[in-house]
Structure formats: C-alpha cells, structure tokens
C-alpha cells in the first residue's frame, strides 16, 4: 500500500526538480490533514527542505530584493574556505588559543575572523592520507628533495673507523 502511494506520489511530482518548500505542494498538505492521512502528511513534510532559508515566505520578490544584512546591520558573512597555498591573507588564531586560552581566542576571532575551513590545495581525502604518512613521504609527494649525500668510503677507511669505534666501546 505504501509503495503504491510513494510511486503514485513520485509520478505526480516532476523528477527533475527537488522538492524545496510547501508552495510546490499546492493544497496536498491541506488535503492530507483534512482527510486524516497522517502518513501522507508526514511523507510530504519529510521531503521538504529543512533549511529555513528555503521556506516560501523567503522566496518572494520583496525578500529577495531587500538586503537583510544592511536592514539588520549585520557584519559581512564569515569566510567559509581559506587555502593556505593560494590566499595571502589567511588568518590563523590557533596560536592565541594555545597561549591565552579560549576567551582570548574568541576575542581574536571576533576582531579578525578566520575561515571555517583552512586547508591546502589538495582535496580533503588526499589531505587525510598525507596526514597519516611519514614526513619523507609527504616531502616526496610535494616534490621536496631530501637527498642525502652519502660519501662512499674506501675499505681501509671503513676498517679504521670500525677500530676506533671498538676502542670507544671498550673504554665505556
């Protein structure tokens, strides 16, 4: 019974558009309540967006044309993403937290707000993989060369070094 209802309902709604607010349903919510069909009402409500900005009263032309930030004297929105490799003005208040605690961090974040996410130019999955790798592997991935100059010693020099080492061990 429920599967027939869902299939019938999905046929009534266009599949190429997402169901966002109650104005797209028309009078179906009212009919579901009036006919005491709680299951249909619950299903319809669960298909709607949970974000308050998607509600029908905020989609009118009068709300879209007014600048609510200026109306309510709100500051500029917080930057969502900052990349360490690209952005020159990447704010990092973590040292304030480490030195002075949580209250000083909140003050520093209000004065100079940092982005919600700070990352490098790699994808998030690659950042997680690199975080679990050794330092040498990270340097190889980033193209940093840690070549060590190994000086090959003559056999006689190696023997002399071993004799000196054995003398140090014997003295200890």
Secondary structure, 3 states (H helix, E strand, C coil): CHHHHHHHHHHHCCCCCCCCCHHHCCCHHHHHHHCCCHHHHHHHHHHCCCCHHHCHHHCCHHHHHCCHHHHCCCCCCCCCEEECCCCCCCCCCHHHHHHHCHHHHHHHHHHCCCCCEEECCCCHHHHHHHHCCCHHHHHHHHCCCCCCCCCCCCHHHHHHHHHHHHHHHHHC
